């Protein structure tokens, strides 16, 4: 019984972290990326869409000296989420 509670709690923490990451990325990209392209960026943080030179330039301007720290943290969060989901046997959406 206690084991189920701990797993449920961990699932909620994972879902919460994913939501925080998504909200943070939405705020960062606001005014930089057109709304119709936002899903592409949010569904694959650090993916191909993020490699666009114009987008990168705008992000560097917006974040200034925080650029490297910000993206190192996002990459760390993404890797942690992927690893936890893999260990728990969850799909990309966090479902069993």
Secondary structure, DSSP 8 states (H G I E B T S, - for coil): -HHHHHHHHHHHHHHHHHHHHHHHHHHHHTTTS-GGGHHHHHHTTTSGGGG-HHHHHHHHHHHGGGHHHHHHHHHHHHHHHHHHHHHHT--TTS--
